[in-house]
Amino acid sequence: MEKRKAYTLGQIVRQLGGELIGDARIRIHQVAALESAQAGNISFLVQARYIAQLKNTAASAVIMGLESRDATALPRILCKNPHAYYAAVAGLLNPPAQERPGIHKSAVVDKSARVAKTAHVGPCAVIAKGARIGANCIVGAGCFVGKDSSIGADTRLYANVTIYQNCRLGDRCIVHAGVVIGADGFGIAKDGAIWKKIPQIGGVTIGDDVEVGANTTIDRGALDDTLIGNGVKLDNQIQIAHNVSIGDNTAIAACVGIAGSAKIGKNCALGGASMIYGHITIADNVSVSAGTLIMKSLEEPGTYTGVFPFSSHQRWLKNATHLRQLDELVKRVRVLESRSGKTGKEQP
């Protein structure tokens, strides 16, 4: 097993900033949760409700917010955003595995493809005609990069990623196992009793610093490209249909489905299993709660929720029955209001 590099608290603060209270010589080998941390670990405190755990933690140091300065006598690093600082420390202590530059003997690389000398192409990977692999890229085992597609510098494709023809990935992207980029969108036209396939002639363009989770699919455009902006983070098992546009720095959780030609703004957050109708627009800085169905455009920033609360099954059935009768109930209320000379608009 490769020995993990340790950093002193002083070295961490010099690299990442923050205010250190305590012995700068303490060596840190790994990050850990407060309840499971051991000597040599650094933990973090994000929410005040976990302050009580500081009394029993075995961590050698803690990352904390400025407001928690006096919550413990442990060595601590104070910062404005403990969660983000923890992420930076975790990255420092757990750098991604490196691969030697070169093309594995079992890989198949077309003569017209261009692979940077500093790139790594793993076993059984296929690089098709006219494809371009940028500097320091890692193309994992069993990957396929299609005709005339390009992969930017420092991008990593984990095992068994499939990228169809005419797709473009930016620099410093991470694409996890099983991802499919550039498959045909669901384009079909009704002709009598049969469906006819519409050729999908667009591509997929993905910006810089994008991460795509395992088994997520991003369809190619019908005419123009499907667009994924810079800094977008996609979780596992997401479906992004043809001609969708996702703005910079938007984060999307697992099992979200986005129908064709939907436009998602910048700095949005879509909760797990939320569903987005096609041909609608979502403004910048919108958050959609988990399990919410968005059926029309959202023109204002904010949080939108449409989840029917869970309950016992029998109670849920009764509530669902009442919900189905809501339209009839509204009509009856309007009749009663008209008879009494009052309307809902007159109520406070």
N, C-alpha and C positions, 0 to 999 in steps of 0.2 A: 504494500500500500504506500502511495506517495505521501511523504511527510508534509503536513500542513504548515504553512508559514505563519508565524505568530508576529503580532505587532504590540508594542507598548502603547499604553494610553497616550503618552506624549506624542508618539508617531502618528496615532490615529487623528489626534486633534490638529497636528501640523498639516496633515493631508486634507482633512475634511472640515476643519473649523470647529466652532463651539467653544465653550468655556469648561475647563477641567478643574474640578475640585477633588484633591486627593493625590496619591502617589503616582507621578507620571511614569514610573519605572515598571508598574504592574503589566505583565504580559498577558495578552488576550489571544486565545487560539480559535474561539468560535462564539457565535451568538446563540442564545437559548432563551426560552420563556422563564419568567420569574420562578415558577414552581418547580421546574426541572433543571435549572441551571446548576452547574458545578464550578469548582475553582477553575479559573482560566477562561470562564465564559463571561460575556457581557450581555446583559438583558436590557429591556427597555420598558418604560412606563408611559402609556399614552392616555389612559383614562384614570381619573382620580379614584374610581371605585376599586382599583387594584392596589392602592397604596398600602393596604394592610398586608399584602404579600411581601412587601419589602422587609418585614421583620424576620421572616423565615427563609428568605432566599439565600442560596449559597453562592450566588454570582459574585465574581470579583469586582464588578463595576456595573453601573446602570446608566442608560441614556434617559434623560428626563427633560421635561419642559422647564422653562425659566421660572414658572410659578411654583415649581416643586422643589426649589433649591434646598429647603430645610427639612424635606420629608424623610431623609435617611442620613446616616453617618457614613454610608458606603462611598467609596470613590465613585464619582459621577461626572458625566458630561452633560452640560446644560445647553439646550438649543431651542430654537423657535418651533421646530417640527420634528419631534422625536421619532415618528414613524418613518419619515423620509430619511432621517439620519441613520436609523437602524438599517434601512434598505442599503444605504451607501456603505455602512460597515460590513453588512452581510456580503455585499459584492466584493469588498476589499479582501475579506477572509476566504471567500469562495469563488475565485476567478474561474471562468469557463475553461474546460479542458482544451488544451492546444493540440493541433494536429500538424504533422510534418508536411511541408509543401510537396506537391507531386501528384501524379496520377497513378492510381492502383492498376496493377497489370490486368485485372479482370474488368476494369471499366472500359466502356466503349465511347470514344470521342471522335466525332466526325472531323475529317481533315480540314473542313472550312470553319470549324468552331475555334474560338479564341479563348484560351484559358491562361490567366495570368500565372507567371512563374511562381508567385508566392501563394497561389491557391492550392487547396487540397481537394482531390476528387477520390471518394472512397470506393470500396469494392462494389462491383456490379452496377455502378452508376452509368447512366447514358446521357451524353451531351450531344444534342442533335445538330443538324446542319445550320450554320450561321449563328449559333448560340454564343453568348459572350459571358465569361465568368471573370469577375473583377478581382482586384488584388486582395489577398488575405481571405478570400472566401473559403468556406468549408462546405463541401457538397457531400452529404453523408451517404452511407451504403444504400444502394437500391434506388437512389433518386433518379428522376427523369426530368431533364430540362429540354423543352421542345424547340422546334425550329425557330430561329431568329428571336428567341427570348434572351433577356439580359439580366444578370444578377450583379448588383452593385458591390462596391468594395466592403470588406469586413462583414458581409452577410453570411449567416449560417443556416444551412438546410439540414435538419436532422433526417434520420433514416426514412426512406420510402416517401419522400415528398414528390408530388407530381406537378410539374408546371408545363402547361400546354404551350402551343406555339404563340408567338407574338405577345408575350407578356413581359412586363418590365418591373423589376424590384429594385428599390433604392439601396442606399448604403446602410450598413449596420442593422440590417433586419435580422430577426430570428423567426424561423419557420419550423414548427414542430412536426413530429412524425405523423404521417397520414394525411397531411393537408393536400388539397387539390385546388390549384389555381388555374383558371382559364377553361374549365369544362363548359360545354354549351349551356346557355341559359334556357329556361323553359319557354321556348318560343314556338308556338303552334297556332295554326289558323284553321277554323272549322270550314270544311268544304262538304256540304251535304251531311252525310252521316259519318264522315271520317275526319280525322285531324291530320293536317299536313304540317310537316316540320318547316320552320323558318330558319334558314341558315344564319348562324350567329357569327358575324364577320368582324366584330369589334375585338378588343383585347382586354387586358387588365393592366392598369398602371398603379403601382404601389410606391409610396414615398419613402423617405428615410426614417430610420429608427422605429420601424413598425414591428410588432410581434404578433404572430398568428398562432393560436393554440392548436393542439392536436385534433385532427379530423375535421377541422373547419374547412368549408368549401366557399370559394369565391368565383362566381360564374363570369365568363367573358361577356362583353357587351353585344347586343344585337347588331348595332351599327357603330356607335362610338364606344369608347372604353368604359369599363367599370373602374371607378376611381377611389383609391384609399389614400388619405392624406398623410402628411408627416406626423410621426409620433402616435399613431393610432395603436391601441392595444386591444387585441381580439382574443377572447377566451376559447376554450375547447368547444367543438361541435356547434359552431355557428353557421347558419346558411345566409350567404349574401348573394342575392339574385342579380340578373344582368342589368347593367347600366345604373346600379346603385352608386351614389356618391357619398363618401363619408369624410367629414372635415377633420382638420388637424386636431390631434390630441384628444380625440374621442375614445372612450373606453367602453367595451361591450362585453357583458358577462355571458356565461355559457348558455347554449340552447336558444339563443335569440334567432328569430327568423325575420329577414328583411326582404320584402317583395320587390319586384322589378321597378326600377326607375325612381325609387324613393331617394330623397336627398336629406342626409343627416348633417347637421351643422357642426361647427367647431366646439371643442370642450364639452361635449355631451357625455352622458353616462346612461347606458341602457342596462337595466337590471336583468337578471337571469330569466330566461323563458318569456321575455316580453316579445310581442309580435308587432311588426310595423307594416301597414298596408302599402301597396305599390302606388307610385305616382303622387306621393304626398311629400311635403317639405317640413322638416323639423328645424327650428331656429337654433342658433348658437346657444350654448349654456343651458340646455334642457336636460333634466334628469327624468328618466322613466322608471317607475318602480317595478320590481320583479313581477312577472306574470301579467303585466298590463297590455291590453290590446289597443293600439293607436290606429284609429280608422280615418282620421282627417288631419290636415296640416296643423302644426303647432307654431304659431307666429310669435309667441312671447316666451322669454326664458322663464325657468321655474321648474318645479317638480310636479309630475303628473302621475296619478295613481288611479287604477281602475280594477282593483282586485276585490272580488266578492269574499268577505271574511269567512273563514272556515268555522264550522261548529259540529256538533254531533250530527250524524247522518239524518236522523228523523227530523231534527230541527231545521236542517238545511233543506230538506224536501218541502217542509211547510213554507219556509221563506221563499223558495224558488216558485212554489205554487202562487203565493201572493204576488211575486214579481211579475208573473205571467198575466195577472189580472190588473196590473197597474194602469194600463191604458183605459180599461173599462171604468176603473175607479176615478180616474181624472175626469172622464166624461160625466159621471154621476155628480161629482163635486161641482162641475161647471153648471150643471142643470140646477142644483140646489142654490148656487150663488146667484144665478139669474133670477130665480124665484124670489130670493130675499133682497134683490137689488144690490148685492155686493159682488165684488170680483177679487180675485187673488191679488191684483195689483194694488188694491186699496189697503191691504193688510200691512202692518209695520214689518 
